[in-house]
């Protein structure tokens, strides 16, 4: 997933990154959409960690990117 996102960003020009797009009922620049995606991934990772711990599984530590 991260490789795909990195490739997508590299294929966009600076002008394309500054274009506005619709997101969650609002308009944001495309570059900010990538930050929203990262935040969403982190959110679900946190949910998975909590679920695993509730089931008695200790997930491997997670640091950095």
PyMOL commands that set and color helices and strands:
alter all, ss='L'
color gray80, all
select helices_A, chain A and resi 2-10+14-18+30-54
alter helices_A, ss='H'
color red, helices_A
select strands_A, chain A and resi 20-23+26-29
alter strands_A, ss='S'
color yellow, strands_A
deselect
rebuild
show_as cartoon
